Amino acid sequence: MNRFCSEKRPSEKGQGLVEYALILVLVSVVVLAVLLISGPTLGNVFTEVVSAIDNPGGGGGGGGEEDVVSITTAAYSAGNLHLDATSDGGYDPGVTLTASPGGVMTQAGGHYHRNISIVCPCTVTVTSSEGGSSIVNVP
């Protein structure tokens, strides 16, 4: 009986390495399957991110093109600047124009309007939420 107990078992030194290799192969197969299944979706997300970086202001439904912002009136009198502007030639309720300094412009008929208390000469920038902008220097 002692003879059976004293016999050496076969070496198991390489067994752990083989197990790790099998696990690595299994993980690689799973990752490959996930990438093949979700690859087109990830590609679309990547394309949208790159487009957003290339065209930071272009959102909306205009195919990524910026609005044409026009400052139609910049009349200064007694510390008050009367400012009128249009976006793509008029007013669009889905577009916000912001005067800097001054703040968000409001609708007034077919255009945007803002009265700004300011000391001129000054420079005012009107920026669209859709990416366009216009600058006026008021004497």
PAZAMI-949299 format. One record per residue (C-alpha): residue in one letter; z, y, x. Coordinates in steps of 0.2 Angstrom, whole numbers, padded with zeros to 4 digits, always signed. Each point is the difference from the previous one (the first is absolute). Layout:
// residues N
AZYX;...
//
This chain:
// residues 139
M+0000+0000+0000;N+0004+0012+0014;R-0017-0004+0007;F-0009+0008-0016;C+0011+0015+0001;S-0002+0003+0018;E-0019+0000-0001;K-0008+0017+0001;R-0010+0007-0014;P-0018+0006+0003;S-0002+0018+0006;E+0000+0013-0014;K-0004+0015+0011;G-0017+0004-0006;Q+0004-0002-0019;G+0007+0018-0002;L-0016+0007+0007;V-0011-0010-0011;E+0010+0006-0015;Y-0002+0018+0005;A-0018-0002+0002;L-0002-0008-0017;I+0010+0014-0008;L-0011+0013+0009;V-0016-0009-0007;L+0007+0000-0017;V+0005+0019+0000;S-0018+0004+0007;V-0008-0010-0014;V+0010+0009-0013;V-0003+0018+0008;L-0019-0004+0001;A+0000-0006-0019;V+0009+0016-0005;L-0012+0011+0010;L-0015-0009-0008;I+0007+0003-0017;S+0006+0018+0001;G-0012+0006+0013;P-0012+0009-0011;T+0014+0009-0009;L+0008+0005+0017;G-0017+0006+0006;N-0001+0011-0016;V+0017+0008+0003;F-0004+0003+0019;T-0017+0009-0006;E+0010+0011-0012;V+0013+0005+0013;V-0014+0004+0012;S-0009+0010-0013;A+0016+0010-0005;I+0002+0004+0019;D-0018+0006+0002;N+0001+0010-0016;P+0018+0006-0003;G-0002+0011-0015;G-0014-0010-0009;G+0008-0009-0014;G-0005+0003-0018;G-0016-0006-0008;G-0012+0010+0010;G-0004-0014+0011;G+0011+0007+0014;E-0009+0017+0001;E+0011+0015+0001;D+0000+0013-0013;V-0009+0017+0003;V+0014+0013-0002;S-0005+0018-0003;I+0011+0015+0000;T-0008+0011-0013;T+0013+0014+0000;A+0012+0006+0013;A+0006+0017-0006;Y+0015+0008+0009;S+0010+0014-0008;A+0018+0006+0002;G+0007-0016+0008;N-0008-0011-0012;L-0016-0011+0004;H-0010-0005-0015;L-0009-0016+0005;D-0013-0010-0010;A-0009-0016+0006;T-0011-0014-0006;S-0002-0018+0004;D-0018-0006+0000;G-0005+0016-0010;G+0014-0001-0013;Y+0016-0008-0006;D+0004-0018+0000;P+0016-0006-0007;G+0001-0015+0012;V-0001+0012+0015;T+0015+0011+0006;L-0004+0015+0011;T+0014+0007+0011;A+0001+0017+0008;S+0009+0002+0016;P+0010+0010+0000;G+0003+0001-0019;G+0001-0018-0007;V-0009-0009-0014;M-0014+0009-0009;T+0000-0001-0019;Q-0015-0001-0012;A-0007+0017-0007;G-0015-0003-0010;G-0013-0009+0010;H+0008+0003+0017;Y+0017-0001+0009;H+0011+0015+0002;R+0016+0006+0010;N+0009+0016+0002;I+0008+0001+0017;S+0013+0012+0006;I-0005+0003+0018;V-0002+0014+0012;C-0018+0002+0006;P-0010+0000+0011;C+0001-0019-0001;T-0009-0017+0000;V+0001-0012-0015;T-0006-0017+0000;V-0004-0009-0017;T+0000-0019+0002;S-0006-0013-0013;S+0009-0016-0003;E-0017-0008+0002;G-0002+0006+0018;G-0010+0016+0000;S+0007+0017+0005;S-0005+0018+0002;I+0008+0015+0010;V+0000+0018-0004;N+0006+0015+0011;V+0007+0014-0011;P+0000+0017+0008;
//
